[in-house]
């Protein structure tokens, strides 16, 4: 488990904090489920936790 809501994960992806093809994978169709790479996401969350808040803001 990632310990984050689906909306939070999607927001991280939208804001560029999670990379398609690295942290998550979309299926071939628009309504296909998203597959999350739990280990890579957890590593990224740890990196984000160490970053100053200014760098986390969407531009």
C-alpha positions in Angstrom: 0.0 0.0 0.0 1.1 3.5 -0.8 -0.8 5.2 2.1 -2.1 7.9 -0.3 -5.5 8.4 -1.8 -6.2 7.8 -5.5 -6.7 11.6 -5.9 -3.4 12.4 -4.2 -1.6 10.0 -6.4 -3.2 11.5 -9.5 -2.3 15.0 -8.3 1.3 14.0 -7.8 1.3 12.6 -11.4 -0.4 15.7 -12.8 2.1 18.0 -11.0 5.0 16.0 -12.4 6.2 14.5 -9.2 5.5 11.0 -10.5 6.7 10.0 -13.9 4.6 7.9 -16.4 6.4 4.7 -17.3 8.5 4.9 -14.1 6.2 5.4 -11.2 2.9 4.3 -12.9 1.7 2.7 -16.1 -1.6 3.4 -17.9 -3.4 0.7 -19.8 -4.1 0.8 -23.5 -7.5 2.4 -23.1 -8.7 5.6 -21.5 -10.7 3.7 -18.9 -8.0 1.2 -18.1 -6.8 1.1 -14.5 -3.5 2.7 -13.6 -0.8 0.3 -12.3 1.4 1.9 -9.6 5.0 0.8 -9.0 4.7 0.8 -5.2 8.4 0.6 -4.5 9.4 3.4 -6.8 6.5 5.6 -5.6 7.6 5.0 -2.0 11.2 6.0 -2.9 9.9 9.1 -4.7 7.7 10.1 -1.6 10.8 9.8 0.6 12.7 12.1 -1.8 9.9 14.6 -1.8 9.8 14.5 2.0 13.4 15.7 2.0 12.9 18.5 -0.4 12.2 22.1 0.7 8.5 23.0 0.4 9.3 25.7 -2.3 10.5 23.0 -4.7 7.2 21.0 -4.3 4.9 23.8 -5.6 3.5 23.3 -9.1 4.8 26.0 -11.5 
